[in-house]
């Protein structure tokens, strides 16, 4: 499977998991929220907003433009802590985030 196809499958899985949780069809944050310089925009967005409106959107745009994918993505440790209070509810989403991190680690080793 090509990198783009594999990545698209992972992003679609993440979207599905966010939808199951009722976190996909959320309003887009205000424009000012996107000016954050903090990792994961944690000072201006909830994690699901960042996944939806920053990460997934950016990765899909890169693929559409045949752009260069990031060398490294490491979201799982933050997501694991973020969903600490009700981790079992977010297990599917956490699995897909872990798959995303693993995808980039695998590419890094090539």
C-alpha positions in Angstrom: 0.0 0.0 0.0 1.4 3.4 -0.9 2.1 5.9 1.9 -0.7 8.2 0.8 -3.3 5.3 0.7 -2.2 4.0 4.1 -2.3 7.5 5.6 -5.7 8.2 4.1 -7.0 5.0 5.6 -5.7 6.1 9.0 -7.2 9.6 8.7 -10.5 8.1 7.6 -10.4 5.8 10.7 -9.7 8.9 12.9 -12.6 10.7 11.3 -14.9 7.7 11.9 -13.8 7.5 15.6 -14.4 11.2 16.1 -17.8 10.9 14.5 -18.7 8.0 16.8 -17.8 10.2 19.7 -19.9 13.1 18.4 -16.7 15.2 18.0 -16.4 15.5 14.2 -19.3 17.8 13.4 -18.2 20.6 15.8 -18.0 24.2 14.8 -14.7 25.4 13.5 -12.8 27.5 16.1 -12.4 31.2 15.7 -9.6 32.3 13.4 -7.6 33.6 16.3 -7.4 30.0 17.7 -5.3 29.0 14.7 -2.6 31.6 15.6 -1.5 29.5 18.6 2.2 28.7 18.8 1.6 26.0 21.5 1.9 22.3 20.5 -1.5 20.9 19.6 -2.9 24.5 20.0 -3.7 23.3 23.5 -4.1 26.9 24.7 -6.9 27.6 22.1 -8.5 24.3 21.1 -9.7 21.0 22.5 -7.7 18.0 21.1 -10.6 16.9 18.9 -10.8 20.3 17.4 -7.1 20.3 16.6 -7.3 16.8 15.1 -10.2 17.8 12.9 -9.3 21.3 11.8 -5.5 21.3 11.9 -3.9 17.9 11.7 -6.3 15.9 9.5 -7.0 18.9 7.3 -3.3 19.7 6.8 -2.3 16.1 6.1 -5.1 15.7 3.5 -4.1 19.0 1.9 -0.5 17.8 1.6 -1.6 14.6 0.0 -3.9 16.4 -2.4 -0.9 18.6 -3.5 1.5 15.6 -3.6 3.4 17.4 -0.9 6.1 16.1 1.4 4.7 14.5 4.5 6.1 15.5 7.9 9.1 13.4 9.0 7.7 12.8 12.5 4.3 12.8 14.1 4.0 12.0 17.8 0.5 12.7 19.2 -0.3 9.5 21.1 1.5 10.5 24.4 -0.5 13.7 24.6 -3.8 12.1 23.6 -3.3 9.3 26.1 -3.0 11.9 28.9 -5.7 14.2 27.5 -8.3 11.4 27.6 -7.0 10.1 30.9 -10.3 10.6 32.8 -12.4 8.5 30.5 -9.9 6.6 28.4 -12.1 3.6 27.8 -14.6 5.9 25.9 -11.9 7.2 23.6 -10.2 3.8 23.1 -11.0 3.7 19.3 -9.7 7.2 18.8 -6.6 6.5 20.8 -5.9 3.4 18.6 -6.2 5.4 15.4 -3.9 8.1 16.8 -1.4 5.3 17.8 -1.6 4.0 14.2 -0.8 7.4 12.9 2.2 7.8 15.1 3.3 4.2 14.1 2.9 5.1 10.4 5.3 8.0 10.7 7.8 6.0 12.8 7.8 3.3 10.2 8.5 5.9 7.5 11.3 7.5 9.6 13.2 4.2 9.8 13.4 3.7 6.0 
